[in-house]
Structures are given as C-alpha cells and as structure tokens.
Amino acid sequence: HLQRCRGRSDSAEEVYGLQVLSIALLADGRPDEALHSCREAKDLAEEAEDLLLQIGVRHSMMWVHFGSEDVELALEQMREAQGLARELGKRNEEAIAKHNLAFLYLQKKEYRRAKALAEE
C-alpha cells in the first residue's frame, strides 16, 4: 500500500512539474511545446487514474489553448474538467470549471451561454 501511495505522489509531482513547465513555455512564446508538456502531464494523470490530477491538467491545457487563441479547444478542456469534477462529487472544482467556462464564453461574446452557467 505504501508503495502505491508513493507512486501516486511521484506521479503528482511529475504532473505538477510538467504543468509548471507548460506555463513557462507558453510565457516564452512556445505554445506547441507547452501543449506537448500538458499532454505528457495528461497521460501521466490518466495512468495514475487520479481524477483530481486529470482535472488540474485540463485547467492547464485550457490556459495553453487560450494563450494560443484556440478558445474552442479551451472550452473542450473545461467541459471535460467540469464533467470529471461532477463525477467525483467535487463541487469546488466543478464551480471553478464553470467559472472558467463562463470566462471563455465571454471571450467569444456568447453572453447567454455565460449567463446560463451562472443559473445552473
């Protein structure tokens, strides 16, 4: 059991490191490399079967896509994060995903969709 917990902790640290790297790469004007880093983090989180890690990675991917001006892919990541949070019963994570979805809809000037999220 201890080994399994340690493995999850190691995975979490590696996923976190890849997420931080993706932010640095995006800030350095290297969005393709940032996305690659996020995809590696996503694969690790899925291998670890850790839904909270997967939610966090989807938030990172949302920002990388948004930073690359691909709002549709950013929206897709937040919908997935919201679904995972709902599946886990994590209301706070679901609320954060809804907040980010509303932000993205506002960026697309889809005011009704943003408002509908607030009324769910």
Secondary structure, 3 states (H helix, E strand, C coil): CHHHHHHHHHHHHHHHHHHHHHHHHHHCCCHHHHHHHHHHHHHHHHHCCCHHHHHHHHHHHHHHHHHCCCHHHHHHHHHHHHHHHHHHCCHHHHHHHHHHHHHHHHHCCCHHHHHHHHHC
